[in-house]
C-alpha cells in the first residue's frame, strides 16, 4: 500500500494509562488510536511480533517515569513496511523491518560526533519517548531501524533487537579476555542470548540465577555451571554481567571476580546497591561499570554476529491481546527465555 488513502488511519494498541503493579493495578489499557502517515524520515510498520522486555515492565509499573502520556510500550518490533516517508532511502514498501530501543539521537553533540550516540543527552527511545510495538502498527525513524531477513520467524527475531543487542554491548563492556570465564547473574531473555554469544566466542560461562528452569536452560545451552544467585563460582571469574535488576547482587558479583576483572550492569533500572568493601570488592583493579542503551553500530554488529552463529531463541508466545498477562508472568519470573507478543 503506497497511497495515503489506502493506509490505516487507526490502530489497536496497549497504552500505559496509569503506572502501577501489573498483577493488581491494571496499568495497561487496550484502545483504538489514530495513526498518522509517516513523516519524511519515517516508515509505517505493520507489527508481526514484539518482544516483552523488562524495561517495558519498569515503564508499566512506574520504575521509569513515562516520557509521553499513554505511551504504548515495546521496542523489540518485527514487522513489514506499509509506507515510507519522502526522505527514506533504505526501506521500501514490503521490506521486513526491525524497530529497536534507540529511536533518535541529535547527531550533533560531542557524544554523537564521537560515535557514542548512546550517551546523547537528547536521545529518544521506542516505547518510552515515542509509541512502541504493543500495537498493530507503529511509526519509526527509518534511520534507526534495521533491515531483517524474511525467512526466520518474527518471534525469534524480535528478542534480538533489544535483549540481544544490549547483551552484546554488556559483553563488550565487560572486557572478557579470550577464552575467559564469564559470570552471568540473572538468566532471562538477554542473558540466554548473551551466554550463547560468549560461548560462540570461546568463553566458559557460569550462570547464577534463582530460577530452577533458568538454571536448566543455562546448562542445556552449554554453561559450565548454573547455581543460585548468591552462590560462589567454582573458580574466580574474569568478567561478569549483571542482568537481574537487583542491586544486592553487585557486591556478590564483584567478590566473585578475579584480579583485574570487570562487572558490567546491563539494566536500565537497578535497586539500591549496598555499601561496598574496598578491599573485597574493588581492590586489585576490579572494575564496576554501567551499560547505557546502545549505538546503531552495536545493533548492526550484533545482528551480523547472530546471523553467523544462529542462537537458539527460547520463546514464550503470547497473543498481542494478552500483553498484560505476559508482563505479569515476567514480573513473577514465570518466563524462561523470552516472552514475545504475536499479532497473527
Steps between C-alpha positions, in 0.01 A plus 500: 500500500651833398215744452415695813131422471576125512696516823336418833388810684466325836663214684434295813755548774579439864583820689627571851199683638626530857825330609451237768553136588411272213357233729255729682495849350396435137727775363458392135190594302405371152372777276450614140738779406541733200790421269681769302671446163881483524705817515792559261744266682243256637364160405157368589540141622231235535604300807557124476654452843630704792726373775407559864796665671556565869526868408134482393422367846695783666306755292164336566556473875647850536866419569567713191304823473296522177633749247168536315143450625330167424814359342484168313790284628712266291835539326582157356276532196500292183264592219454592136519851358165633378615850401819704488564870543628719219861502630529127575766324291573168675149352511227431247141394541490129583845485665532329835615745766618481857425788737719507810550703819709787362255715302685826434814698589595857423807418291672826599604472865851397606384147578334449161801642317728262692296192405345478847143583403367278781608783735326777303324724756209552258462135401151354463380144542232279351226418746606780734540827307287381210237230466628145469398161373227383738273592212388402153711771337766754593701779345880489523791708379642293215853616581480306829324190368665179382449302181402144595490179292161361400574137590528471882181508709421846630478379860860375480632823350323735741711426814819563305405867462550590867580193709763402246637845424527618861655166595757552225588843639513367856741228390719756324497720811599202717829468306507122526848377399533232231396158634410667829240402757182710500249515784140586417264611778135459409401285205212649307459606138821699466716268708409184310600668173817654644611167641480349152692794355779455756510124447524548123804722564670225702417613853409283795177609665373469857139600569351618831122526520225410744274319250542123467363502143744777404791302648398195296483712185847643570649153520316389186650796313855405607573674829766332714317576823153620604434591861292727720543877473708516820713190446877546467643402162699176469802717417557879475338676204689704241190712435135510597173653381211583730166471319275467807384847618614419854756732656578250775672283239760764413730422796434127450617518139795727577620259769486218244738679262864413466761775514451751219147376425210717386132495594263667255145580611267458205164628625342843462369471857669359809398491865737666746851359528615417855821645637811355336811391683798643317739212573252224415308651210717755316864465593737316266358701211153355485271724296128579530338661197152567371350438158290778349286411198694424182618655178373406156845359433444261793172392345644432158801318648288276720244416231784406263661280767165340583443425132830306502459321832120448485418505873219286634225739606276349767163670453179508701234622255207719604228648280524880485171519692673329797782750545386565856530128578847487343622787719346341809679173422827689449456680833440169677798325334270259319673558163798286398686657209311778322132594500374623162168647391375382160226658291419200277 
